[in-house]
Amino acid sequence: MTFVLDASVSLGWFFPDERDEYSETILTRLEAEPAIVSGVWPLEFANGLYKAEKRGRLTEADIIRISATIAGLPIALHEMSLATALGPVLAWARSEGLTTYDASYLELAISEGLALATGDGPLRAAAERVGVPIAQ
């Protein structure tokens, strides 16, 4: 069954010090099941790689390799309307104390009735509070 994937998990696959049992489990699951990501995910993912490059953790060649790898995975982008961003996403951000970026993953999981794969503590806690299952 499809699940919602956030940037924290997907970025973790490419950094040995951030790769853990949970991210490995999600990557294995992705081999059998597709994931869906919020419309902000490409920018969050790219920004994570850019910050890592600025800090000397990745080279441009690493980013090219990572880009090819991530493009080959069954990850579908869910476009978000302005009405959704300014409506339910903003409401979830307010009520749960999340960034709007993280709230977009929560809203997607709720609206699609899917489990959420996240390594982000506040997002995970919010998902649990509102009854969104955490992908395993």
C-alpha positions, -999 to +999 in steps of 0.1 A: +000+000+000+012+035-008+025+057+020+035+093+025+073+099+026+089+130+041+122+145+033+139+136+066+137+099+058+147+101+021+176+124+029+188+100+056+194+073+030+224+092+016+242+100+048+258+072+068+255+090+101+218+096+095+209+062+080+192+041+107+171+011+111+139+030+104+151+047+073+164+013+060+131-003+067+113+024+047+138+021+018+131-016+018+094-010+018+098+014-011+112-015-032+077-031-030+054-002-025+053+033-040+054+064-019+037+098-024+054+130-013+041+165-007+046+192-033+073+207-011+094+176-010+116+183-041+126+216-027+132+202+008+152+173-007+173+196-029+179+220+000+191+192+022+216+182-005+227+218-011+233+224+026+253+192+028+274+203-002+280+237+015+292+219+046+315+196+027+295+165+033+287+160-004+303+169-037+286+179-068+293+144-082+276+129-051+245+150-058+244+138-094+246+102-082+220+108-055+197+125-081+199+095-104+192+071-075+162+090-061+147+095-096+147+057-100+126+051-070+088+048-071+080+082-055+051+102-068+047+139-063+014+152-051+008+187-062-008+211-037-032+239-044-029+273-029-063+267-012-049+235+005-017+253+016-037+283+030-065+261+044-059+227+060-021+228+058-019+262+076-046+250+101-025+218+109+006+240+113-011+262+138-028+235+158+001+211+159+030+237+161+046+225+129+062+243+100+039+245+070+063+222+052+059+194+078+021+201+080+019+195+043+030+159+048+005+155+077-023+169+056-014+146+027-015+115+049-048+126+064-065+135+031-053+103+014-058+080+044-022+068+043+006+061+068+034+086+072+071+078+070+090+104+089+121+107+110+111+142+122+103+141+159+077+169+160+060+157+128+059+121+142+044+133+175+017+154+157+008+124+134+004+102+165-017+129+182-042+131+153-043+094+146-021+092+115-003+058+115+034+059+112+047+038+083+068+008+094 
